Amino acid sequence: MRIWQADFYRRPQQDVWQLLICDRDRSFQYEATCPQSEANSSWVASQLQLAAGGQLPDIIQVFRPQSLGLIEQAGRSLGINVEPTRRTFALKQWLREKQYPIALDKPPPTPLPENLWGEEWRFATLSAGNLVEAFAEVPIPILVMPEFLLPINLGLASTVPVPGVVIYGGRQSMRLARWLQQARPVALSYVAGAPDGLVLEAGLVDRWIVVTFEDPEVAAAARVYEQRKQQSHGLHFLLVQPDDSGMTFSGFWLLRAED
C-alpha cells in the first residue's frame, strides 16, 4: 500500500501556497508552489498526478485542518483516500527542517455528550510485557493497537508499568466506544484546574472533557498516572467495558501524545 503525507499551506508573510508531499521514510519527496489565486483543489490534483508519475498513492495522510478540505477534494477527484491524522511523523520532521510552523491552534475542551457518560471510571496499570497479550487475543469489537505504539517498538522493558484509564460504560458502553472510534483518540491527559479533569485529545485538534473531579485522592492518582506516562515514553491506554466483570470489552486504544 502506498501512503503519502501531504501539507498544503500558505507560507508565513507570503502570498504563496506550498504543497509538500513525502512518503513515510522520505525516500520520496515532492514540493511545488503556486500563487494564492491558484490555490484550489484542481491545482492540488494536478500536482498529485505530476508527483505520482502514473502511480497514485492509496492513502494521503494530512495533519493540518486548513489543508484537509482541498486535499480531500483533490483526492476524491483522483480516487485517493485521504486520512486526517496527527501522526505524519516524516512530514512534520521535514517541516521542522524547513523551519515551517507545525503547531496548530486548538479549541478549548468540550464536555463529552451526556448520552455517552459511563457509570464509573478508574485509573489502571498494566506491565508493558502483558499489555498486548491482555487484549490482542480477546474478542473486542474496537481494538486500536498501531504497530509503532507496541511496547516492544518503543523500546520499553517488559516490567515498565503502562498507565491507563478504564471506563465502565454500562448500557452506554458500546455507544461510547463507537463514538470514540469516530473521534479518533490520540491521548488522554490529566489537567489540573477547578475542577481537575481528564482531557481527551482526538482527531486533528479536537479536545474533550471526559471526566472532572475535585477529590484530592483522585487528583493524587492522576499525578501518578502522568508520572507513569513519562516512564512509559508517553504510552498509555483507554479501555471501555460494560462493567468490572472482566468478561466483555467494548473498545481498547493504545495512546500517545503527538504534536
Accessible surface in RSA format (square Angstrom, percent):
REM  Atomic radii and reference values for relative SASA: ProtOr
REM  Chains: A
REM  Algorithm: Lee & Richards
REM  Probe-radius: 1.40
REM  Slices: 20
REM RES _ NUM      All-atoms   Total-Side   Main-Chain    Non-polar    All polar
REM                ABS   REL    ABS   REL    ABS   REL    ABS   REL    ABS   REL
RES MET A   1   167.80  86.9  93.54  61.9  74.26 176.8  91.74  78.0  76.06 100.8
RES ARG A   2    86.61  36.4  81.30  41.4   5.31  12.6  45.81  62.6  40.80  24.7
RES ILE A   3    23.28  13.2  16.13  12.0   7.15  17.2  16.13  11.6   7.15  19.4
RES TRP A   4     3.28   1.3   3.28   1.6   0.00   0.0   1.24   0.7   2.04   3.3
RES GLN A   5     4.67   2.6   4.67   3.4   0.00   0.0   0.00   0.0   4.67   3.5
RES ALA A   6     0.42   0.4   0.31   0.5   0.11   0.3   0.31   0.4   0.11   0.3
RES ASP A   7     0.15   0.1   0.15   0.1   0.00   0.0   0.00   0.0   0.15   0.2
RES PHE A   8     0.14   0.1   0.13   0.1   0.02   0.0   0.13   0.1   0.02   0.0
RES TYR A   9    52.42  24.5  52.42  29.8   0.00   0.0  15.69  11.8  36.73  45.3
RES ARG A  10    99.85  41.9  94.05  47.9   5.81  13.8  10.22  14.0  89.63  54.3
RES ARG A  11     6.34   2.7   6.21   3.2   0.13   0.3   6.21   8.5   0.13   0.1
RES PRO A  12    59.00  43.0  43.81  39.9  15.20  55.2  53.66  44.3   5.34  33.2
RES GLN A  13   175.67  98.2 133.29  97.4  42.38 100.9  73.33 156.1 102.34  77.6
RES GLN A  14    92.33  51.6  83.95  61.4   8.38  20.0  29.11  62.0  63.22  47.9
RES ASP A  15   103.49  72.5  94.68  94.2   8.81  20.8  27.64  65.1  75.85  75.6
RES VAL A  16    51.56  33.9  51.56  46.7   0.00   0.0  51.56  44.8   0.00   0.0
RES TRP A  17    42.86  17.2  42.86  20.7   0.00   0.0  42.86  22.9   0.00   0.0
RES GLN A  18    13.33   7.5  13.33   9.7   0.00   0.0   0.59   1.3  12.74   9.7
RES LEU A  19     0.21   0.1   0.21   0.1   0.00   0.0   0.21   0.1   0.00   0.0
RES LEU A  20     0.00   0.0   0.00   0.0   0.00   0.0   0.00   0.0   0.00   0.0
RES ILE A  21     0.00   0.0   0.00   0.0   0.00   0.0   0.00   0.0   0.00   0.0
RES CYS A  22     0.00   0.0   0.00   0.0   0.00   0.0   0.00   0.0   0.00   0.0
RES ASP A  23    28.57  20.0  28.57  28.4   0.00   0.0  13.50  31.8  15.08  15.0
RES ARG A  24   144.93  60.9 123.15  62.8  21.78  51.9  39.72  54.3 105.21  63.8
RES ASP A  25   111.88  78.4  81.08  80.7  30.79  72.8  46.61 109.7  65.27  65.1
RES ARG A  26    63.75  26.8  47.22  24.1  16.53  39.4  19.12  26.1  44.64  27.1
RES SER A  27    95.33  80.6  49.81  66.5  45.52 104.9  48.45 103.2  46.88  65.7
RES PHE A  28    49.12  24.6  45.88  28.4   3.24   8.4  49.12  29.8   0.00   0.0
RES GLN A  29    78.64  44.0  50.05  36.6  28.59  68.1  14.71  31.3  63.93  48.5
RES TYR A  30    51.28  23.9  46.02  26.2   5.26  13.7  42.51  31.9   8.78  10.8
RES GLU A  31    82.86  47.6  60.85  46.0  22.01  52.4  27.76  53.7  55.10  45.0
RES ALA A  32    20.18  18.6  11.07  17.1   9.11  20.7  20.15  28.4   0.03   0.1
RES THR A  33    78.45  55.8  55.38  56.1  23.06  55.0  22.76  30.6  55.69  84.2
RES CYS A  34     5.62   4.3   0.95   1.1   4.68  11.0   5.62  14.2   0.00   0.0
RES PRO A  35    65.68  47.9  63.95  58.3   1.73   6.3  65.10  53.7   0.58   3.6
RES GLN A  36    92.41  51.7  82.49  60.3   9.92  23.6  25.03  53.3  67.38  51.1
RES SER A  37   103.66  87.6  61.70  82.3  41.96  96.7  58.74 125.1  44.91  62.9
RES GLU A  38    83.70  48.1  82.03  62.1   1.67   4.0  28.26  54.7  55.45  45.3
RES ALA A  39    21.58  19.8   2.36   3.6  19.22  43.7   2.36   3.3  19.22  50.9
RES ASN A  40    66.25  45.7  66.00  63.8   0.26   0.6  28.50  68.6  37.75  36.5
RES SER A  41    22.75  19.2  21.58  28.8   1.17   2.7   1.37   2.9  21.38  30.0
RES SER A  42    84.13  71.1  72.27  96.4  11.86  27.3  40.08  85.4  44.05  61.7
RES TRP A  43    35.04  14.1  29.41  14.2   5.62  13.2  23.61  12.6  11.43  18.5
RES VAL A  44     0.24   0.2   0.24   0.2   0.00   0.0   0.24   0.2   0.00   0.0
RES ALA A  45    11.58  10.6  11.58  17.9   0.00   0.0  11.58  16.3   0.00   0.0
RES SER A  46    46.81  39.6  43.72  58.3   3.09   7.1  39.01  83.1   7.80  10.9
RES GLN A  47    22.47  12.6  22.47  16.4   0.00   0.0   0.00   0.0  22.47  17.0
RES LEU A  48     0.51   0.3   0.51   0.4   0.00   0.0   0.51   0.4   0.00   0.0
RES GLN A  49    96.24  53.8  87.37  63.9   8.87  21.1  21.64  46.1  74.60  56.6
RES LEU A  50   122.35  68.1 100.71  72.1  21.63  54.4 104.19  73.2  18.15  48.9
RES ALA A  51    15.01  13.8   0.00   0.0  15.01  34.2   1.73   2.4  13.29  35.2
RES ALA A  52    10.57   9.7   0.43   0.7  10.15  23.1   0.62   0.9   9.96  26.4
RES GLY A  53    68.97  85.1   0.00   N/A  68.97  85.1  37.99 104.3  30.98  69.4
RES GLY A  54    78.04  96.2   0.00   N/A  78.04  96.2  40.68 111.6  37.36  83.7
RES GLN A  55   122.07  68.3 117.43  85.8   4.64  11.1  33.71  71.7  88.36  67.0
RES LEU A  56    66.13  36.8  47.81  34.2  18.33  46.1  47.81  33.6  18.33  49.3
RES PRO A  57     5.18   3.8   0.00   0.0   5.18  18.8   0.00   0.0   5.18  32.2
RES ASP A  58    67.82  47.5  58.75  58.5   9.08  21.5  15.55  36.6  52.27  52.1
RES ILE A  59    32.40  18.4  32.40  24.1   0.00   0.0  32.40  23.3   0.00   0.0
RES ILE A  60     0.01   0.0   0.01   0.0   0.00   0.0   0.01   0.0   0.00   0.0
RES GLN A  61    20.42  11.4  20.42  14.9   0.00   0.0   0.00   0.0  20.42  15.5
RES VAL A  62     0.10   0.1   0.10   0.1   0.00   0.0   0.10   0.1   0.00   0.0
RES PHE A  63     0.94   0.5   0.74   0.5   0.20   0.5   0.74   0.4   0.20   0.6
RES ARG A  64     3.56   1.5   3.56   1.8   0.00   0.0   0.04   0.0   3.53   2.1
RES PRO A  65    50.16  36.6  35.99  32.8  14.17  51.5  36.87  30.4  13.29  82.6
RES GLN A  66   102.83  57.5  80.08  58.5  22.75  54.2  48.44 103.1  54.40  41.3
RES SER A  67     0.20   0.2   0.00   0.0   0.20   0.5   0.20   0.4   0.00   0.0
RES LEU A  68    32.37  18.0  32.37  23.2   0.00   0.0  32.37  22.7   0.00   0.0
RES GLY A  69    35.80  44.2   0.00   N/A  35.80  44.2  31.18  85.6   4.63  10.4
RES LEU A  70    41.13  22.9  39.81  28.5   1.32   3.3  39.81  28.0   1.32   3.6
RES ILE A  71     0.34   0.2   0.34   0.3   0.00   0.0   0.34   0.2   0.00   0.0
RES GLU A  72    55.18  31.7  52.48  39.7   2.70   6.4   7.01  13.6  48.17  39.3
RES GLN A  73    88.30  49.4  82.29  60.1   6.01  14.3  20.03  42.6  68.27  51.8
RES ALA A  74     0.78   0.7   0.00   0.0   0.78   1.8   0.78   1.1   0.00   0.0
RES GLY A  75     0.00   0.0   0.00   N/A   0.00   0.0   0.00   0.0   0.00   0.0
RES ARG A  76   167.87  70.5 144.98  73.9  22.89  54.5  78.16 106.8  89.70  54.4
RES SER A  77    83.28  70.4  41.11  54.9  42.17  97.2  51.69 110.1  31.59  44.3
RES LEU A  78    35.81  19.9  15.77  11.3  20.04  50.4  21.93  15.4  13.88  37.3
RES GLY A  79    73.11  90.2   0.00   N/A  73.11  90.2  38.28 105.1  34.82  78.0
RES ILE A  80     9.22   5.2   1.43   1.1   7.79  18.8   2.24   1.6   6.97  18.9
RES ASN A  81   108.52  74.8 104.32 100.8   4.20  10.1  20.65  49.7  87.87  84.9
RES VAL A  82    26.64  17.5   3.14   2.8  23.50  56.6   3.27   2.8  23.37  63.4
RES GLU A  83    66.95  38.4  64.91  49.1   2.04   4.9  27.78  53.7  39.17  32.0
RES PRO A  84    27.33  19.9  26.42  24.1   0.91   3.3  26.42  21.8   0.91   5.6
RES THR A  85    18.50  13.2  15.00  15.2   3.50   8.3   7.82  10.5  10.69  16.2
RES ARG A  86     8.61   3.6   5.99   3.1   2.62   6.2   4.36   6.0   4.25   2.6
RES ARG A  87    40.63  17.1  34.27  17.5   6.36  15.1  14.77  20.2  25.86  15.7
RES THR A  88     0.00   0.0   0.00   0.0   0.00   0.0   0.00   0.0   0.00   0.0
RES PHE A  89    93.38  46.7  87.72  54.3   5.66  14.7  89.83  54.5   3.55  10.2
RES ALA A  90    12.12  11.1   3.90   6.0   8.22  18.7  10.82  15.2   1.30   3.4
RES LEU A  91     0.00   0.0   0.00   0.0   0.00   0.0   0.00   0.0   0.00   0.0
RES LYS A  92     8.38   4.1   8.38   5.1   0.00   0.0   6.16   5.5   2.22   2.4
RES GLN A  93    80.40  45.0  80.40  58.8   0.00   0.0  27.76  59.1  52.63  39.9
RES TRP A  94    12.48   5.0  12.48   6.0   0.00   0.0   3.61   1.9   8.88  14.4
RES LEU A  95     0.00   0.0   0.00   0.0   0.00   0.0   0.00   0.0   0.00   0.0
RES ARG A  96   100.76  42.3  86.30  44.0  14.46  34.4  51.21  70.0  49.55  30.0
RES GLU A  97   102.27  58.7  67.54  51.1  34.74  82.7  42.56  82.3  59.72  48.8
RES LYS A  98    63.45  31.0  41.57  25.5  21.88  52.1  22.70  20.4  40.76  43.4
RES GLN A  99   164.46  92.0 133.36  97.5  31.10  74.1  42.75  91.0 121.72  92.3
RES TYR A 100    54.37  25.4  46.97  26.7   7.40  19.2  22.88  17.2  31.49  38.8
RES PRO A 101    60.25  43.9  49.00  44.7  11.25  40.9  59.88  49.4   0.38   2.4
RES ILE A 102    25.59  14.6  19.72  14.7   5.87  14.2  19.72  14.2   5.87  15.9
RES ALA A 103    94.40  86.8  66.62 102.8  27.79  63.2  76.54 107.8  17.87  47.3
RES LEU A 104    35.07  19.5  14.64  10.5  20.43  51.4  17.46  12.3  17.60  47.4
RES ASP A 105   141.05  98.8 121.72 121.2  19.33  45.7  41.19  96.9  99.86  99.6
RES LYS A 106    87.65  42.8  57.05  35.0  30.61  72.9  34.11  30.7  53.54  57.0
RES PRO A 107    60.97  44.4  53.08  48.4   7.89  28.7  60.08  49.6   0.89   5.5
RES PRO A 108   108.34  79.0  99.27  90.5   9.07  33.0 103.59  85.5   4.74  29.5
RES PRO A 109    41.33  30.1  28.39  25.9  12.95  47.1  28.39  23.4  12.95  80.5
RES THR A 110    66.68  47.4  64.97  65.9   1.71   4.1  38.51  51.7  28.17  42.6
RES PRO A 111    83.56  60.9  77.91  71.0   5.64  20.5  77.97  64.4   5.59  34.7
RES LEU A 112     8.49   4.7   5.86   4.2   2.63   6.6   5.86   4.1   2.63   7.1
RES PRO A 113    48.63  35.4  37.77  34.4  10.87  39.5  48.63  40.2   0.00   0.0
RES GLU A 114   132.93  76.3 115.64  87.5  17.29  41.2  33.62  65.0  99.31  81.1
RES ASN A 115    82.44  56.9  67.82  65.5  14.62  35.2  41.78 100.6  40.66  39.3
RES LEU A 116     5.97   3.3   5.93   4.2   0.04   0.1   5.93   4.2   0.04   0.1
RES TRP A 117   134.26  53.9 123.67  59.9  10.59  24.9 120.39  64.2  13.87  22.5
RES GLY A 118    30.47  37.6   0.00   N/A  30.47  37.6   2.39   6.6  28.08  62.9
RES GLU A 119   128.95  74.0  95.47  72.2  33.48  79.7  41.18  79.7  87.77  71.7
RES GLU A 120   119.98  68.9 110.57  83.7   9.40  22.4  34.99  67.7  84.99  69.4
RES TRP A 121    63.05  25.3  42.70  20.7  20.35  47.8  24.80  13.2  38.25  62.1
RES ARG A 122   115.48  48.5 111.63  56.9   3.86   9.2  51.26  70.1  64.23  38.9
RES PHE A 123    41.66  20.8  25.95  16.1  15.70  40.9  26.13  15.8  15.53  44.4
RES ALA A 124    17.89  16.4   8.45  13.0   9.44  21.5  16.30  23.0   1.58   4.2
RES THR A 125    54.05  38.4  27.92  28.3  26.13  62.3  23.14  31.1  30.91  46.7
RES LEU A 126    49.55  27.6  46.83  33.5   2.72   6.8  49.55  34.8   0.00   0.0
RES SER A 127    34.66  29.3  27.21  36.3   7.44  17.1  24.99  53.2   9.66  13.5
RES ALA A 128     5.65   5.2   0.48   0.7   5.16  11.7   0.74   1.0   4.90  13.0
RES GLY A 129    32.12  39.6   0.00   N/A  32.12  39.6  17.98  49.3  14.15  31.7
RES ASN A 130    80.25  55.3  80.20  77.5   0.05   0.1  11.36  27.3  68.89  66.6
RES LEU A 131     0.00   0.0   0.00   0.0   0.00   0.0   0.00   0.0   0.00   0.0
RES VAL A 132    45.24  29.8  45.18  40.9   0.07   0.2  45.18  39.3   0.07   0.2
RES GLU A 133   127.86  73.4 113.69  86.0  14.17  33.7  44.51  86.1  83.34  68.0
RES ALA A 134    39.81  36.6  17.73  27.4  22.08  50.2  30.73  43.3   9.08  24.1
RES PHE A 135    11.19   5.6  11.19   6.9   0.00   0.0  11.19   6.8   0.00   0.0
RES ALA A 136    42.70  39.3  21.20  32.7  21.50  48.9  21.43  30.2  21.27  56.3
RES GLU A 137   155.00  89.0 124.58  94.2  30.42  72.4  56.86 110.0  98.13  80.1
RES VAL A 138    45.12  29.7  38.59  34.9   6.54  15.8  40.15  34.9   4.97  13.5
RES PRO A 139   122.87  89.5 100.17  91.3  22.69  82.5 113.08  93.4   9.78  60.8
RES ILE A 140    19.33  11.0   0.00   0.0  19.33  46.6   0.72   0.5  18.61  50.5
RES PRO A 141    89.23  65.0  46.14  42.1  43.08 156.6  59.96  49.5  29.26 181.9
RES ILE A 142    10.55   6.0   8.49   6.3   2.07   5.0  10.55   7.6   0.00   0.0
RES LEU A 143    69.78  38.9  39.35  28.2  30.43  76.5  39.35  27.6  30.43  81.9
RES VAL A 144    53.47  35.2  51.66  46.8   1.81   4.4  53.47  46.5   0.00   0.0
RES MET A 145    37.50  19.4  14.72   9.7  22.78  54.2  10.14   8.6  27.36  36.3
RES PRO A 146    31.22  22.8  19.06  17.4  12.16  44.2  30.75  25.4   0.47   2.9
RES GLU A 147   131.90  75.7 123.01  93.1   8.89  21.2  38.63  74.7  93.27  76.2
RES PHE A 148    75.80  37.9  67.10  41.6   8.70  22.6  72.28  43.8   3.53  10.1
RES LEU A 149     0.00   0.0   0.00   0.0   0.00   0.0   0.00   0.0   0.00   0.0
RES LEU A 150    37.88  21.1  37.88  27.1   0.00   0.0  37.88  26.6   0.00   0.0
RES PRO A 151     7.38   5.4   7.38   6.7   0.00   0.0   7.38   6.1   0.00   0.0
RES ILE A 152   143.55  81.7 125.21  93.3  18.34  44.2 128.79  92.7  14.76  40.1
RES ASN A 153    80.86  55.8  47.17  45.6  33.69  81.1  17.33  41.7  63.53  61.4
RES LEU A 154    27.35  15.2  13.14   9.4  14.21  35.7  19.09  13.4   8.26  22.2
RES GLY A 155    64.02  79.0   0.00   N/A  64.02  79.0  36.56 100.3  27.46  61.5
RES LEU A 156    18.44  10.3   2.48   1.8  15.96  40.1   3.89   2.7  14.55  39.1
RES ALA A 157    60.93  56.0  45.68  70.5  15.25  34.7  57.20  80.6   3.73   9.9
RES SER A 158    71.46  60.4  60.58  80.9  10.88  25.1  34.88  74.3  36.58  51.2
RES THR A 159   113.48  80.7  94.80  96.1  18.68  44.5  76.84 103.2  36.64  55.4
RES VAL A 160    29.88  19.7  27.78  25.2   2.10   5.1  29.88  26.0   0.00   0.0
RES PRO A 161    42.88  31.2  42.15  38.4   0.73   2.7  42.88  35.4   0.00   0.0
RES VAL A 162     0.00   0.0   0.00   0.0   0.00   0.0   0.00   0.0   0.00   0.0
RES PRO A 163     1.85   1.4   1.85   1.7   0.00   0.0   1.85   1.5   0.00   0.0
RES GLY A 164     0.00   0.0   0.00   N/A   0.00   0.0   0.00   0.0   0.00   0.0
RES VAL A 165     0.86   0.6   0.86   0.8   0.00   0.0   0.86   0.7   0.00   0.0
RES VAL A 166     2.44   1.6   2.44   2.2   0.00   0.0   2.44   2.1   0.00   0.0
RES ILE A 167     9.29   5.3   9.29   6.9   0.00   0.0   9.29   6.7   0.00   0.0
RES TYR A 168    21.43  10.0  21.43  12.2   0.00   0.0  15.60  11.7   5.83   7.2
RES GLY A 169     0.93   1.2   0.00   N/A   0.93   1.2   0.02   0.1   0.91   2.0
RES GLY A 170    15.84  19.5   0.00   N/A  15.84  19.5  11.30  31.0   4.55  10.2
RES ARG A 171   236.90  99.5 200.61 102.3  36.28  86.4  80.77 110.4 156.12  94.6
RES GLN A 172    58.41  32.7  58.35  42.6   0.05   0.1  15.94  33.9  42.46  32.2
RES SER A 173     2.94   2.5   2.89   3.9   0.05   0.1   2.89   6.1   0.05   0.1
RES MET A 174    50.42  26.1  49.04  32.5   1.38   3.3  40.50  34.4   9.92  13.1
RES ARG A 175   121.96  51.2 117.57  59.9   4.39  10.4  33.97  46.4  87.98  53.3
RES LEU A 176     1.53   0.9   1.53   1.1   0.00   0.0   1.53   1.1   0.00   0.0
RES ALA A 177     0.00   0.0   0.00   0.0   0.00   0.0   0.00   0.0   0.00   0.0
RES ARG A 178   136.44  57.3 136.08  69.4   0.36   0.9  48.23  65.9  88.20  53.5
RES TRP A 179    48.70  19.5  44.95  21.8   3.75   8.8  28.50  15.2  20.19  32.8
RES LEU A 180     4.19   2.3   4.19   3.0   0.00   0.0   4.19   2.9   0.00   0.0
RES GLN A 181    94.54  52.9  84.94  62.1   9.60  22.9  20.18  43.0  74.36  56.4
RES GLN A 182   144.61  80.9 124.07  90.7  20.54  48.9  44.19  94.1 100.42  76.2
RES ALA A 183    15.71  14.4   4.16   6.4  11.54  26.3  14.62  20.6   1.09   2.9
RES ARG A 184    97.20  40.8  91.94  46.9   5.25  12.5  56.42  77.1  40.78  24.7
RES PRO A 185    12.39   9.0   2.51   2.3   9.87  35.9   2.51   2.1   9.87  61.4
RES VAL A 186     9.29   6.1   9.29   8.4   0.00   0.0   9.29   8.1   0.00   0.0
RES ALA A 187     0.72   0.7   0.72   1.1   0.00   0.0   0.72   1.0   0.00   0.0
RES LEU A 188     0.22   0.1   0.22   0.2   0.00   0.0   0.22   0.2   0.00   0.0
RES SER A 189    31.02  26.2  31.02  41.4   0.00   0.0  19.09  40.7  11.93  16.7
RES TYR A 190    32.75  15.3  16.80   9.6  15.96  41.5  13.49  10.1  19.27  23.7
RES VAL A 191    65.99  43.4  61.73  55.9   4.25  10.3  64.76  56.3   1.23   3.3
RES ALA A 192    72.81  66.9  48.76  75.2  24.05  54.7  49.00  69.0  23.81  63.1
RES GLY A 193    49.64  61.2   0.00   N/A  49.64  61.2  31.57  86.6  18.07  40.5
RES ALA A 194   107.85  99.2  65.96 101.8  41.89  95.3  71.35 100.5  36.50  96.7
RES PRO A 195    62.25  45.4  47.42  43.2  14.83  53.9  50.54  41.7  11.71  72.8
RES ASP A 196    20.37  14.3  19.62  19.5   0.75   1.8   1.24   2.9  19.13  19.1
RES GLY A 197     6.30   7.8   0.00   N/A   6.30   7.8   5.14  14.1   1.16   2.6
RES LEU A 198     0.24   0.1   0.24   0.2   0.00   0.0   0.24   0.2   0.00   0.0
RES VAL A 199     8.61   5.7   8.52   7.7   0.09   0.2   8.52   7.4   0.09   0.3
RES LEU A 200     0.03   0.0   0.03   0.0   0.00   0.0   0.03   0.0   0.00   0.0
RES GLU A 201    26.92  15.5  26.92  20.4   0.00   0.0  12.07  23.4  14.85  12.1
RES ALA A 202     0.00   0.0   0.00   0.0   0.00   0.0   0.00   0.0   0.00   0.0
RES GLY A 203     3.99   4.9   0.00   N/A   3.99   4.9   2.26   6.2   1.73   3.9
RES LEU A 204    14.04   7.8  10.31   7.4   3.73   9.4  10.31   7.2   3.73  10.0
RES VAL A 205    26.18  17.2  25.78  23.3   0.40   1.0  25.78  22.4   0.40   1.1
RES ASP A 206    60.09  42.1  59.16  58.9   0.92   2.2   4.08   9.6  56.01  55.9
RES ARG A 207    59.63  25.0  55.73  28.4   3.90   9.3   1.75   2.4  57.88  35.1
RES TRP A 208    52.16  20.9  52.16  25.2   0.00   0.0  51.46  27.4   0.70   1.1
RES ILE A 209    46.04  26.2  43.37  32.3   2.67   6.4  43.37  31.2   2.67   7.2
RES VAL A 210    16.75  11.0   7.36   6.7   9.38  22.6   7.44   6.5   9.30  25.2
RES VAL A 211    28.27  18.6  20.93  18.9   7.34  17.7  28.27  24.6   0.00   0.0
RES THR A 212    78.15  55.6  54.74  55.5  23.42  55.8  23.64  31.7  54.52  82.4
RES PHE A 213    19.79   9.9  10.92   6.8   8.87  23.1  19.73  12.0   0.06   0.2
RES GLU A 214   143.98  82.7 113.64  86.0  30.34  72.2  45.85  88.7  98.13  80.1
RES ASP A 215    69.11  48.4  60.61  60.3   8.50  20.1  22.04  51.9  47.07  46.9
RES PRO A 216   106.96  78.0  98.16  89.5   8.80  32.0 104.39  86.2   2.57  16.0
RES GLU A 217   142.28  81.7 133.14 100.7   9.14  21.8  49.90  96.5  92.38  75.4
RES VAL A 218    42.73  28.1  40.36  36.5   2.37   5.7  42.73  37.1   0.00   0.0
RES ALA A 219     8.82   8.1   8.82  13.6   0.00   0.0   8.82  12.4   0.00   0.0
RES ALA A 220    42.33  38.9  40.38  62.3   1.95   4.4  41.09  57.9   1.24   3.3
RES ALA A 221    41.76  38.4  32.68  50.4   9.08  20.7  38.77  54.6   2.99   7.9
RES ALA A 222     0.00   0.0   0.00   0.0   0.00   0.0   0.00   0.0   0.00   0.0
RES ARG A 223   119.95  50.4 117.83  60.1   2.12   5.0  48.88  66.8  71.07  43.1
RES VAL A 224    61.14  40.2  61.14  55.3   0.00   0.0  61.14  53.1   0.00   0.0
RES TYR A 225     4.49   2.1   1.52   0.9   2.97   7.7   4.38   3.3   0.11   0.1
RES GLU A 226    44.39  25.5  43.59  33.0   0.80   1.9  23.67  45.8  20.72  16.9
RES GLN A 227   100.52  56.2  98.93  72.3   1.59   3.8  31.71  67.5  68.81  52.2
RES ARG A 228    84.60  35.5  84.60  43.1   0.00   0.0   3.53   4.8  81.07  49.1
RES LYS A 229    17.33   8.5  17.18  10.5   0.16   0.4  14.72  13.2   2.62   2.8
RES GLN A 230   146.29  81.8 121.26  88.6  25.03  59.6  46.17  98.3 100.12  75.9
RES GLN A 231   105.13  58.8  86.42  63.2  18.71  44.5  41.48  88.3  63.65  48.3
RES SER A 232     0.00   0.0   0.00   0.0   0.00   0.0   0.00   0.0   0.00   0.0
RES HIS A 233    91.09  49.8  77.63  54.0  13.46  34.4  54.39  56.1  36.70  42.7
RES GLY A 234    21.81  26.9   0.00   N/A  21.81  26.9  19.67  54.0   2.15   4.8
RES LEU A 235     0.00   0.0   0.00   0.0   0.00   0.0   0.00   0.0   0.00   0.0
RES HIS A 236     0.05   0.0   0.05   0.0   0.00   0.0   0.05   0.0   0.00   0.0
RES PHE A 237     2.00   1.0   2.00   1.2   0.00   0.0   2.00   1.2   0.00   0.0
RES LEU A 238     2.41   1.3   2.41   1.7   0.00   0.0   2.41   1.7   0.00   0.0
RES LEU A 239     9.30   5.2   9.30   6.7   0.00   0.0   9.30   6.5   0.00   0.0
RES VAL A 240     0.00   0.0   0.00   0.0   0.00   0.0   0.00   0.0   0.00   0.0
RES GLN A 241    10.09   5.6  10.09   7.4   0.00   0.0   0.00   0.0  10.09   7.6
RES PRO A 242    36.80  26.8  33.98  31.0   2.82  10.3  33.98  28.1   2.82  17.5
RES ASP A 243    65.67  46.0  63.30  63.0   2.37   5.6  31.37  73.8  34.30  34.2
RES ASP A 244   114.41  80.1  88.30  87.9  26.11  61.7  17.43  41.0  96.98  96.7
RES SER A 245    65.95  55.7  33.28  44.4  32.67  75.3  39.97  85.1  25.98  36.4
RES GLY A 246    42.44  52.3   0.00   N/A  42.44  52.3  22.43  61.5  20.01  44.8
RES MET A 247   153.93  79.7 128.61  85.1  25.32  60.3 100.89  85.8  53.04  70.3
RES THR A 248    75.10  53.4  70.86  71.8   4.23  10.1  68.03  91.4   7.07  10.7
RES PHE A 249    33.36  16.7  24.49  15.2   8.87  23.1  24.52  14.9   8.84  25.3
RES SER A 250     4.55   3.8   4.34   5.8   0.21   0.5   0.21   0.4   4.34   6.1
RES GLY A 251     0.00   0.0   0.00   N/A   0.00   0.0   0.00   0.0   0.00   0.0
RES PHE A 252     0.00   0.0   0.00   0.0   0.00   0.0   0.00   0.0   0.00   0.0
RES TRP A 253     4.14   1.7   4.14   2.0   0.00   0.0   2.64   1.4   1.51   2.4
RES LEU A 254     2.26   1.3   0.00   0.0   2.26   5.7   0.00   0.0   2.26   6.1
RES LEU A 255     1.33   0.7   1.33   1.0   0.00   0.0   1.33   0.9   0.00   0.0
RES ARG A 256    73.54  30.9  73.54  37.5   0.00   0.0   5.31   7.3  68.23  41.3
RES ALA A 257    66.70  61.3  51.16  78.9  15.55  35.4  51.81  73.0  14.89  39.4
RES GLU A 258    29.19  16.8  15.77  11.9  13.42  31.9   6.19  12.0  23.00  18.8
RES ASP A 259   110.63  77.5  78.79  78.4  31.84  75.3  39.88  93.9  70.75  70.6
END  Absolute sums over single chains surface
CHAIN  1 A    13001.6      10297.9       2703.7       6777.0       6224.6
END  Absolute sums over all chains
TOTAL         13001.6      10297.9       2703.7       6777.0       6224.6
